[in-house]
Amino acid sequence: MSQVLKSGSDDFWDREALLTQRENALFSIEEELSQREEILLERAAALGALDQAYIERESVLIDRELTLRETEALLDARARVLDSAQAHDSTQDLQALNAAIREQIKQQFDERDACLKAAESGLREREAFIEKSERTIFEKGQQLQEWEAELEQLNDELKT
């Protein structure tokens, strides 16, 4: 009969050990998951920074492209003036060509001005969104602090 009690007791301790092992395995899995989550958050932040860098570089490339187009237009205009001066000696042709070249350059500058205004508008929208988000975060933080203080006060009241 003592053997029956002992084996029943061993079953209890075996189950207890098994449960402890499973609990430890779950804790290690939870810890690994939280570490992976931290890694994912870090990578998401890094991707956000890369996106911002990409946007900035793209803006620089657009500016360079516009400058290149303007320079090409000026070179084309100069070449036309030189060709026209060599082919035609009349001042009327030169004046008409100069007016056409000025108009083309003015159009290109107007296009660039429109691009700059669009970029400024986008920046203003982003700034407004960031300011709104910051205000919201600040307000939520204050609200959370107020709730935390209330909870602490209630907890103190319950203890007393």
N, C-alpha and C positions, 0 to 999 in steps of 0.2 A: 504494500500500500504506500509505503514511503517512496517507492519508485514512481508511482502514478503521480503523486504530488510533485515530485522533483521534475518529472518530464513536463508537467503542466506549467511549472514555474519556469523551466527552460524555454518553453514556447513563448511565455510572456517576455522574457529577456531577449529572445531572438527577434520577436516582433518589435520590441523597443529599439533594438539595434538597427533593424531594417528601416524603421521609421526615421531614426536619426540619420542614417545614411541617405535616405531619400530627401530628407529636409536639407541636409548639407549640400546635396546635388542641386536642389532647387535654388538654394542661396547662391551657389557658384554660378548657376545659369543666369540668375537675376543680375548678379554682379557683371557677368560678361555682357549681358544685354545693355546694361547702363553704360558700360565702357564703349560698346559699339555705337550707342546713341550719341555719346559725347563726340566720338570720332565723326559721325555723320553731321552733327551740328557744326563742328569745326570745318569740315569740308564744305558745307553749305555756305558758311561765312566766307571761306576762301573763294568759292565760286562767285559770290556776290561782289567781292573785291575785284575779281578778274573781269566780271561784267562791267563794272565801273571803269576799269582801266581800258577795256575794249571800247567803250563809248567815248572816252576821252581821246583815244588814239584815232578812232573813226572821225571825230570832229576835226582833229589836226589834219588828217588826210583829206577831208573835204575842203578845208581851208587851203591846203597846198594845191589841190586840184583846181580850185577857183583861181588861185594866183597864177598857176600854170596856164590856164585858159586865157586869162587877161594878158599875160606875157605873149602867148602865141598870137592873140588878136593884135597886139601892138606891133609885133614883128611882121605879121601879114600886112598891116596897114602901112608900115614903113616900106615894105617891099613894093606894095602897090604905088605908093607915092614915088618911089625911085623909078619904078617901071613907067609910070605915067609921065614923070618928069623927062625921062629919056625919050619916050615915044611921042609925047605931046609937049610942046613948048608953050602952049597957051595958058594963061593964068586962070581962065575960066574953068578949064578942065581940072586944074589943080584945086581950085576952090571947091568945086562940086565934089571932088574926090575927098578932100579934107572934111567937108561937111558930112559926107557919108561915113567916113571913118570915125568922126566924132560921135555920130549917132550910134554907130555900132558899139563903140566903147561905152557910151552912156547907157545903152541897153544892158551891157554886161555888168556895169557897176550897179544898175538898178536890180538886176537878178541877184547879185551878191548881197546887196542891201536887204532884199526880201528874205534871203536865206538867213542872214544875221538876225533879222527881226523875228523870224520863226524860231531860231535857236534861243533867242532871249525870252520869247514867250514860253517856250518849253522849260527853260530854267526857272522862270517865275512860277510856273505851275508846280514844278518839283519843290521849290522852296516853300510855297504855300502848303503843299501836301506834307512836307517834313515838319513845318511849324504846327500844323493841325495835329499831326501824329504825336509830336512832342507834348503838346498841350493835353491831349487825350491820355497819354502815358502818365503825365504828371498828375492829372486828376484821378486816374485809377490808382496810382500809388498813394495819393493822399487818402482816398476812400479806403484802401486796404489798411493803411495805418490806423485810420479811425476804427475800422472793424476790429483790428487786432487789439487796440486799446479797450474797446468795449468787451471783447471776449476775455481779455485779462481781468477786467473789472468784474465781469460775471463769474469768472473762475474764482477770483478772490472772495467774492460774496458767497459762493457756494461752499467754499472751504470753511468760512466762518459761521 
